[in-house]
Amino acid sequence: MSMFCYQCQETAKGTGCTVQGVCGKSEKVSNLQDLLIYTLKGVAVVAQKGIEAGLQFPNVNKLMQDGLFMTITNANYDDAVIIEKIKEGLIVREAVKVEVTAKGVALENLHDCALWTADTDEAIQAKANFKGVSVLATENEDVRSLRELIIYGLKGMAAYAEHAYNLGSENEELYAFMTRALAATLDDSLTADELVALTLETGKYGVDAMAMLDAANTGAYGNPEITEVNIGVRSNPGILISGHDLKDMEQLLEQTQGTGVDVYTHGEMLPANYYPAFKQYENFVGNYGNAWWKQKEEFESFNGPILFTTNCIVPPKAEHIERIYTTAGEELGISS
């Protein structure tokens, strides 16, 4: 088995993707994402010991948020970017160790995820291919399922937190829970009942993250209104924007205002049409196309530039890649 992923409801045969993700994720990317989570667990284990001793780690908070978000379904297929985040995780982990030991906390009997290291991209890839870092490393199916459910909840929480962060909102309790819960997925002493309780607690913090994002969005752009959305096109040049990040939507509308370039939403960006603040832009035309999974054919018919803010991404056809951009101002890099 070259990979194993059962993160979404669309996995092959209803059990898991083992050759390539139904979402388009390659074996290489899947294994690197597993290693990134494995590395974050190592950071969490060490940081949690420091937190219990009264230390705080702002660098860990942002790493957790970015790293967890990066591995959600359809968010990032760029193996080079994932490798760089793994390297960052190793650097942060070692820096945290220094702070924790300086506090007088003993770091004994650490899990391999808090010890492993690599000097090259090739060594990182070799580690990623090791079964011990994959979902299947936990043999007990019940324990594995509960641990993964917690991790998937943390990933969703990180996505909400990232969008809220872009609008200036943060929640220290969420950060602390991400670290504590991720560290707990390595604790073999936890019973199934205790893992169920942690799963429910993950849900509670997930709701908190959603509330924080809702407050950030409505605070910046007003309360969503029932809106009739135009699904036609005009004769002006247009840009198609997809994803979830409303801050990026605002910036695109600001930059195109008065230029004669129209803006259309696609897929998950459809709700932007309902916010009062965006209705003031005359070049905000409406929505083009349908759900995210119809990207390939709809991007072909759109013909103009396409801007991705976050997820959901379907690996595009080669002839479309030069028309696809991210909000970092660079063309989207998708490797396999």
C-alpha positions in Angstrom: 0.0 0.0 0.0 1.7 3.2 -1.2 -0.6 5.6 0.8 -3.6 5.6 3.0 -6.0 8.4 3.5 -9.6 8.3 4.7 -9.8 12.0 5.7 -12.9 12.8 3.6 -16.3 11.2 2.9 -15.4 10.5 -0.7 -12.5 8.0 -0.1 -12.1 5.1 -2.5 -14.6 2.2 -1.8 -15.7 4.0 1.3 -12.6 2.8 3.2 -9.6 4.9 2.1 -7.5 6.0 -0.8 -4.5 3.8 -1.3 -3.0 4.7 -4.7 -4.1 8.3 -5.3 -6.7 10.4 -3.6 -10.1 10.8 -5.1 -9.5 14.5 -4.5 -6.4 14.3 -6.8 -3.8 14.1 -4.1 -0.8 12.1 -5.1 0.9 9.4 -3.0 3.9 11.7 -2.5 1.8 14.6 -1.2 -0.3 12.3 1.0 2.8 10.8 2.7 4.3 14.2 3.2 1.1 15.5 4.7 1.2 12.6 7.1 4.8 13.5 8.0 3.8 17.1 8.6 1.2 16.0 11.1 3.7 13.6 12.6 6.1 16.5 13.0 3.5 18.8 14.5 2.7 16.0 17.1 6.4 16.1 18.1 6.2 19.9 18.5 3.0 19.5 20.5 4.4 16.9 22.9 7.4 19.0 23.8 5.4 22.3 23.9 2.8 20.8 26.1 5.4 20.0 28.7 6.5 23.6 28.6 2.9 24.9 28.8 2.3 22.8 31.9 5.3 24.5 33.4 4.0 28.0 32.6 5.7 28.7 29.3 4.0 30.2 26.2 5.0 29.6 22.6 3.5 32.0 20.1 5.7 30.5 17.3 4.1 27.1 18.1 0.6 28.6 17.9 1.0 29.9 14.3 2.9 26.7 13.2 0.0 24.5 14.4 -2.6 26.7 12.7 -0.8 26.8 9.4 0.4 23.2 9.4 -2.9 21.7 10.3 -4.7 23.9 7.8 -2.3 23.0 5.0 -3.3 19.3 5.2 -7.1 19.6 4.9 -8.6 18.1 1.8 -8.0 20.1 -1.4 -5.9 22.8 0.2 -2.4 22.2 -0.9 -0.8 19.7 -3.4 2.6 21.4 -3.5 5.1 18.9 -2.0 7.9 21.5 -1.9 5.8 23.8 0.3 4.9 20.9 2.6 8.6 19.9 2.9 9.4 23.5 3.9 6.7 23.5 6.5 8.1 20.2 7.9 11.6 21.8 8.1 10.1 24.8 9.9 8.4 22.4 12.3 11.7 20.7 13.1 13.4 24.1 13.8 10.5 25.2 16.0 10.5 21.9 17.9 14.2 22.1 18.7 13.9 25.7 19.8 11.0 24.8 22.1 13.2 22.0 23.6 15.8 24.6 24.6 13.2 26.7 26.3 11.6 23.8 28.1 14.9 22.3 29.4 16.0 25.8 30.5 12.9 25.9 32.6 14.1 22.7 34.3 11.6 20.4 32.7 13.0 17.0 31.9 12.4 15.7 28.4 12.6 11.9 28.8 11.2 9.0 26.9 10.1 11.2 24.0 8.2 9.7 21.0 10.1 9.4 17.7 8.0 12.3 16.3 9.8 14.6 18.8 13.2 13.1 18.0 13.5 12.5 14.3 15.4 14.9 12.1 16.5 15.2 8.5 19.1 17.3 6.6 17.8 17.0 3.0 14.6 16.9 1.1 15.4 13.3 0.1 15.7 12.3 3.8 12.4 14.0 4.6 10.7 12.1 1.7 12.2 8.8 2.9 10.8 9.4 6.4 7.4 10.3 4.8 7.3 6.9 3.1 7.9 5.1 6.5 4.7 3.4 7.7 5.3 4.5 11.2 4.3 8.1 10.4 1.1 7.2 8.6 -2.5 6.9 9.8 -2.0 3.2 10.0 0.7 3.5 12.6 -2.0 3.0 15.3 -3.0 -0.6 15.0 -6.1 -0.6 17.1 -8.9 0.5 14.8 -11.1 2.0 17.5 -8.2 4.1 18.9 -7.0 5.0 15.4 -10.5 6.2 14.4 -10.9 8.4 17.5 -7.4 9.8 17.2 -8.0 10.6 13.5 -11.4 12.1 14.2 -9.7 14.5 16.7 -7.0 15.4 14.2 -9.6 16.1 11.5 -11.5 18.3 13.9 -8.3 20.2 14.7 -7.7 20.7 11.0 -11.1 22.2 10.5 -10.6 24.3 13.6 -7.3 25.6 12.2 -9.0 26.5 8.9 -11.6 28.7 10.7 -8.9 30.1 12.9 -6.7 31.0 9.9 -9.5 32.9 8.2 -10.3 34.8 11.4 -6.6 35.5 12.0 -6.5 37.2 8.6 -9.2 39.6 9.9 -7.3 40.2 13.1 -9.1 37.8 15.4 -7.3 35.2 17.6 -8.2 32.9 20.5 -5.4 31.8 22.9 -7.7 29.0 24.3 -8.0 27.5 20.8 -4.2 27.5 20.3 -3.7 25.8 23.7 -6.3 23.2 22.9 -4.8 22.4 19.5 -1.4 21.7 21.1 -2.9 19.7 24.0 -5.2 17.6 21.8 -2.6 16.9 19.2 -0.2 15.7 21.9 -2.9 13.5 23.4 -3.2 11.6 20.1 0.1 10.0 21.1 -0.9 9.0 24.6 -1.3 5.3 24.7 -2.6 5.4 28.3 -5.9 7.1 27.2 -8.9 4.8 27.1 -11.5 4.8 24.4 -13.9 6.6 26.7 -11.3 9.3 27.4 -10.7 9.7 23.6 -14.4 10.0 23.1 -14.5 12.8 25.7 -11.6 14.5 23.9 -13.4 14.1 20.6 -16.5 15.9 22.1 -14.2 18.6 23.5 -12.7 19.0 20.0 -16.3 19.6 18.8 -16.8 22.2 21.4 -13.7 24.1 20.4 -14.6 23.7 16.8 -17.9 25.6 17.5 -15.9 28.3 19.3 -13.7 28.6 16.2 -16.7 29.0 14.0 -18.2 31.6 16.3 -14.9 33.5 16.2 -14.8 33.5 12.4 -18.5 34.5 12.1 -17.9 37.4 14.4 -14.8 38.4 12.4 -16.7 38.2 9.1 -19.8 40.0 10.1 -17.8 42.6 12.0 -15.9 43.4 8.9 -18.5 42.9 6.2 -21.9 43.1 7.9 -24.6 40.4 8.5 -25.3 38.2 5.4 -28.5 38.9 3.7 -30.9 36.8 1.6 -29.7 37.8 -1.9 -30.6 37.0 -5.5 -27.3 36.1 -7.1 -26.6 36.8 -10.8 -25.3 33.7 -12.6 -24.9 35.4 -16.0 -21.8 37.1 -17.4 -21.0 40.5 -18.8 -18.8 41.6 -21.7 -16.0 43.0 -19.6 -12.8 41.1 -18.8 -13.3 39.1 -15.6 -11.5 37.4 -12.7 -12.9 34.3 -11.1 -12.2 33.9 -7.3 -12.6 30.7 -5.4 -12.1 29.6 -1.8 -13.2 30.9 1.7 -11.1 33.9 2.7 -13.3 37.0 2.6 -10.3 39.3 3.3 -8.8 38.2 -0.1 -12.2 38.9 -1.7 -12.2 42.4 -0.3 -8.6 43.1 -1.5 -9.4 41.8 -5.0 -12.5 44.0 -5.3 -10.5 47.0 -4.0 -7.8 46.5 -6.6 -10.1 46.0 -9.5 -12.6 48.7 -8.7 -12.8 51.2 -11.6 -10.5 49.2 -13.9 -13.3 47.7 -16.1 -12.5 44.2 -14.8 -15.4 42.3 -13.3 -15.2 39.8 -10.4 -17.1 36.5 -10.2 -17.2 34.0 -7.3 -16.9 30.3 -7.8 -17.6 27.3 -5.5 -17.0 28.1 -1.8 -16.7 31.8 -2.4 -20.4 32.0 -3.3 -21.4 33.3 0.2 -19.4 36.5 -0.5 -22.5 37.6 -2.5 -24.5 37.8 0.7 -22.4 40.3 2.6 -23.5 43.9 2.5 -20.0 45.4 2.3 -19.3 43.6 -1.0 -22.5 44.8 -2.7 -21.1 48.4 -3.0 -18.6 47.3 -5.7 -20.1 47.8 -9.1 -17.7 45.3 -10.7 -18.8 42.5 -8.4 -21.0 40.7 -10.9 -22.2 37.5 -9.2 -21.3 33.8 -9.3 -19.9 31.7 -12.2 -20.3 27.9 -12.3 -21.2 25.4 -9.6 -19.4 23.4 -6.9 -15.7 23.2 -6.4 -15.4 19.7 -8.0 -16.5 21.1 -11.4 -13.5 23.3 -11.6 -11.8 21.5 -14.5 -14.6 22.0 -17.1 -15.8 25.4 -15.7 -12.3 26.9 -15.6 -11.9 25.9 -19.2 -15.0 27.7 -20.3 -14.3 30.8 -18.2 -11.1 31.7 -20.1 -10.0 34.5 -17.7 -7.6 34.5 -14.7 -8.6 32.4 -11.7 -7.7 33.4 -8.1 -7.5 30.8 -5.3 -7.7 32.1 -1.8 -7.5 28.8 0.1 -9.3 25.6 -0.8 -10.9 23.7 -2.5 -8.4 23.0 -5.2 -8.7 20.3 -7.9 -5.4 19.7 -9.8 -5.9 21.7 -13.0 -5.2 20.7 -16.5 -1.8 21.7 -17.7 -3.1 24.2 -20.2 -4.9 26.1 -17.4 -2.1 26.4 -14.9 -0.8 29.6 -16.2 -4.2 31.3 -15.6 -4.4 30.2 -12.0 -3.0 32.3 -9.2 -2.9 32.3 -5.4 -3.4 35.3 -3.2 0.4 35.5 -2.6 0.6 36.9 -6.1 2.3 33.8 -7.6 1.0 31.2 -9.9 -0.2 28.1 -8.1 2.4 25.4 -7.9 1.1 21.9 -8.0 3.6 19.1 -8.0 3.3 15.4 -7.6 
